[in-house]
Amino acid sequence: MTSNHQPTPTTRQERIATIDIIRGFALLGILIMNMGNFSSPYSYMSTGDIYDWPHASDRAIEWIAAIFFGGKFYTIFSFLFGLGTIIFMQRAEQKGYNPVTLLVRRLLILLGFGLIHAVLVWSGDILLTYAITGFFFIWFWNKPAETVLRWAWGLLLIPTGLLFVLSVMGMLATGVDPEANAGFAREWELQIEQQIAVYGEGTYVEMIQQRLVELGEQYSAFVLVLPQILAMFLFGVYAAKIQVFQNIEPHVPWLKKLWRNTLLAGLVLSILHIIGIAGFDPEVPSIYHVLIMFHMLSGPIVCLFYLASIALLLQRENWQKRFRWLAPVGRMSITNYLMQSLIGTTIFYNYGLGLYNEMTPLVVFGLSLLIYLNQVLLSNFWLSRHRFGPIEWLWRRWTYGKTP
């Protein structure tokens, strides 16, 4: 069945407040982790304590970030992307439109946003990854809920299995070729030196060239990233199909069970990851694969713990009032995400204030909170006068072919 009318964006009344609040909460965690990478070669320095911060407060912030934030919030974003996409497709179908056609258009636009962001602003972009992974998502959108759940768990275990194989192979090779291990350690140091030189002192053109190199390296490992992202999409699809967030009250017992199970498993995996980071030696690269394995397991599990926690808290009126101010941040999630990159890179990169690798983790953490607070105020102000954020407006305008 097709309709003679053009498809229309989701109305205010159709929005689900809990999803917006969780998305707003996730943006804080994403900012805290991304600020570390905006400000320094954090991903390399934090692993194995290559940069040994002298103050206990700075080291404490690094541990807190790794335990509570690292890998836990982009997975929430992924979950919500899957959940929001399935709701978008279901509503399009109910109104008589072809949901796949609309989704493809939506993903192509997101792909464009991601490419611009990744090449011109910051190579750590997630939108490009979401757009690419979203095309695999199409196959699952109309599958039964239990089928989707089985696929989600299976996909989550694929990168874990691959990393386990890499770890065993690395351990077997450690005693055979110590020179190769020393080369891995040197490459680690060169990556740090290269990022400091380019982002701290280089030109904007050199930064674009560096970002292209980093994107190539990131997408060479896409076989590990795609299954996890797609798994989180599918967990979101499952939640949408059984209508957890559309109608939370009857799902409270299920959410409480999920909360208990993910709390225990998440703590154990996060602690193992942190212990591994503290003892990581770049000259024994096989251990690095074990660290990534713990990281890729703990992130999704702690993500589900956070989701269950917020959903349960929002069943209480007093917590609804406390979290209400986060909803506008979530409604402008892409605008706020891109704004975080523009602000962060302008503060730290050489074309801006040039503070790359100059701030301690504690100062960067405080700056993250300050930026986020301003985003909360700006989002509430903007949406008191407009229906959509600027990027959200463009996304809808180009998806639906009409002005929202």
RAKACOR-V922452 format. One record per pair of residues at least 4 apart in sequence whose C-alpha atoms are under 6 Angstrom apart, sorted by the first residue. I is the first residue (numbers start at 1). J is the second residue. D is the distance in Angstrom with one decimal. If there is no record, write none. Layout:
{{I J D} {I J D}}
This chain:
{{1 96 5.8} {2 96 5.1} {2 97 5.5} {3 96 5.4} {7 400 6.0} {20 327 4.7} {20 330 4.5} {20 331 5.7} {21 326 5.1} {21 327 4.3} {21 330 5.9} {23 330 4.6} {24 326 5.1} {24 329 4.8} {24 330 3.8} {26 73 5.3} {29 69 5.7} {29 73 5.6} {30 34 5.9} {30 73 5.7} {31 35 5.8} {32 368 5.7} {35 39 6.0} {36 42 5.5} {37 41 5.8} {37 42 5.0} {38 344 5.8} {38 345 5.7} {39 348 5.5} {39 356 5.0} {39 357 5.7} {40 356 5.7} {40 357 4.6} {41 192 5.7} {42 46 5.6} {45 50 4.9} {45 51 5.3} {47 277 5.2} {48 277 5.1} {48 278 5.4} {48 280 4.4} {56 60 6.0} {58 361 5.2} {58 362 5.1} {61 65 6.0} {64 68 5.8} {65 69 5.0} {66 70 4.7} {67 270 5.7} {71 299 4.6} {72 299 4.4} {72 303 5.0} {75 300 5.9} {76 303 5.5} {78 232 5.6} {78 233 5.5} {79 232 4.7} {79 233 4.9} {79 236 4.5} {80 84 5.8} {80 236 5.9} {81 85 5.9} {82 233 3.9} {82 236 4.8} {82 237 5.4} {83 236 4.1} {83 237 4.9} {83 240 5.4} {86 237 6.0} {89 99 4.9} {92 97 5.4} {92 99 5.5} {93 97 5.2} {93 99 5.7} {105 399 5.9} {106 399 5.3} {107 131 5.1} {110 131 5.8} {111 128 5.2} {111 131 5.2} {114 118 5.9} {114 127 4.7} {114 128 4.2} {116 120 5.7} {117 121 5.1} {118 122 4.9} {118 123 4.4} {118 125 5.2} {119 208 6.0} {123 211 5.2} {130 134 5.8} {145 238 5.3} {145 241 5.9} {151 155 6.0} {152 231 4.2} {152 234 5.4} {155 227 5.0} {155 231 5.4} {156 228 5.1} {156 231 5.6} {159 224 4.9} {160 293 5.4} {163 289 5.6} {163 293 5.9} {166 170 5.9} {167 286 4.8} {167 289 5.4} {170 286 4.4} {171 286 5.5} {181 283 4.8} {181 284 6.0} {182 283 5.2} {185 282 4.6} {185 283 5.1} {190 194 5.9} {195 199 5.7} {196 200 5.1} {197 201 5.4} {198 202 4.3} {199 349 5.2} {199 350 6.0} {200 349 5.7} {200 350 5.1} {200 356 5.0} {201 350 5.5} {202 206 6.0} {222 226 5.7} {226 230 5.9} {227 231 5.9} {239 243 5.9} {239 244 5.4} {243 247 5.9} {244 248 5.1} {255 308 5.6} {259 263 6.0} {259 305 5.2} {259 308 5.6} {262 266 5.5} {262 301 5.6} {262 305 5.3} {263 305 6.0} {266 270 5.9} {266 298 5.4} {266 301 5.6} {266 302 5.0} {269 294 5.9} {269 298 5.3} {270 298 5.7} {273 291 5.7} {273 294 5.5} {276 280 5.8} {292 296 5.9} {294 298 5.9} {298 302 5.9} {299 303 6.0} {314 319 5.6} {314 320 5.1} {320 324 5.8} {328 379 5.5} {328 380 5.5} {329 376 5.8} {329 379 5.4} {332 389 5.0} {333 337 5.9} {335 391 5.3} {340 344 5.9} {341 345 5.9} {345 349 5.3} {346 352 4.5} {347 352 5.7} {347 353 5.0} {348 353 5.9} {348 354 5.0} {348 355 4.3} {348 356 4.4} {349 354 4.9} {349 356 5.7} {350 354 4.1} {361 365 6.0} {375 379 5.8} {378 382 5.9} {382 386 5.9} {383 387 5.8} {388 392 5.9} {388 393 5.4} {389 393 5.9} {393 397 6.0} {395 399 6.0} {396 400 5.9} {397 401 5.6} {397 402 5.3} {397 403 5.1}}
